[in-house]
Amino acid sequence: MFSNSTRVEIQFGDCDPAGIVYYPNYFRFFDNATAALLSAAFAMHKRNWLAHYGIAGIPMVDTGARFLVPSRFGDVVEINSEITELGRSSFGVKHRLLRDGQLAIEAHEKRVWVVAGEDGSIRSAPLPDAVRKLLGAA
């Protein structure tokens, strides 16, 4: 399935008093990596693919991570992200964060393709065939 890599330089503000990345910030990195993954698959920026496909977003409904090696201010890490499954209206993503080529974190997330109702609510919608094709590409 489709995959993409992004690089992140760890900033001072990403770190806790111990000098390592404060763990919730990794989930911010992974959120950005998922947006970059879809932007690469769709060949357009997130603001454009949201409008192009007429969706309200791709909220996360499940996530988790296994932390193996800490990262510190100034480190440059690589996040390898891959689509792992395509459901009716959801998709799975696996992230592997590498520091100096060493696996530092394995994470997963499940996202749902949602549209906005006229009343402002959101509801899941089936993944369009064109999206399935792009995300399922090797």
N, C-alpha and C positions, 0 to 999 in steps of 0.2 A: 504494500500500500504506500501511499505518498509519504515522503519524509523531507525534512528540511533541517538545516543547522543554523544556529545563531550564536554570536559571541557576545558576552557581557563582561564589561570591566567592573569589578566590585568597587563601589564608592564608599567613602567614609560613612555616609549616612545609612548605608545598608547594614552596618555592623553594630553589635551590641557592646556593652562596656568591656567584655572579654576580648574584643577585637575580631570576633568572627561574625559571619553573616547571621543576623537575627532570622530564625527559621521562617517566619511568615513572609519575609522578603523573597525567599525562593519561590513561593507561590505566585508572587507578582512577576518574577522572571518567567515562570512557566506560562502564566497568562499571556504575557507578551510573546513568548515563543509560539504559543498556539495561534495567535493572531498572525505572526510572521509565517507560520506553516500554511495557513489558509490563504494569506496574501500571495504566497509563492504558487500555491496550487491554482488559484483563480487569476493570477497575473494582474492583480490590482490591489490597491491599498484597502485597508479595512473599511474606511468610510465609504469607499466606492462599492465594495461587495455587499455591504449592508443594504445600500440603496438598490444595487443591481438585482439582488435576489429578494428585495422587499421584506427583509426580516428585521425583527427588533433586536436580535442578538443571539448569542450562543452561551447561555448561562451554564455554569458548572453545577452538576447535581451529585457528583461523587468525586473524591480526590483522596490521595494518600501518597506517602513518600517514605523511602528508607534512606536514612542519612548515614553515609559511610565515612566521609572525609570532609572536614570543615574548609571553608574558603574565607580568605581575609582581604582586607582593604588592599587594593592594587592588583589582586589576582585577576587574570583574564580567564574566564571559563567558557567552555563550549557546551551548548545545549543541543543535543540531537533529539528531534521530535519526530514521531511517526504515528500515523493513523493506524490503529490496531483493529478496529471493528466499525462496521456501519450497521446501525439498526434502522428501524423504520423512520424515526425522527431524532435519533441520537447517534453519536459517534464517540469512539474511545481514542485517547491519545496517550502515548508513552513518551516520557522524557528521560533522557540519560544525560546528566550533567557531568562533564569531565573537567578536571583541574590538572593541568600538566599531563594530559593524556590518561590520567587515572580516574576510574569511575568514582565519583564523589556522592552522587545521589541518583536513585532511581525513583521516578514518580509516575503516577497515572492519574488520569482524569476522564470523566464522562461528561459530555456536553450535549445539550439539547438545542435543536434548531427551533426557534420560536418566532411567532408573528404577533403583532399587536392587534387587539380587537378594537372596535370603535369606541368602547368604553374605557380604553386605556389598559385593559388587562392583557396579559400575554398567555399564549397557549402554544403547545407544541404543534409542529407541522411536519409533514413528511419531507425527507430530504429529496430535493429535486433530482431527477435522473442525471442532469448535467453535473450536478455536484457529486453524485455517487461516482460518476465516471472519472472526474478529476481526482477525487480523494482515493479512489481505488487503484489509480495508476501506479505502476511500479517505478 
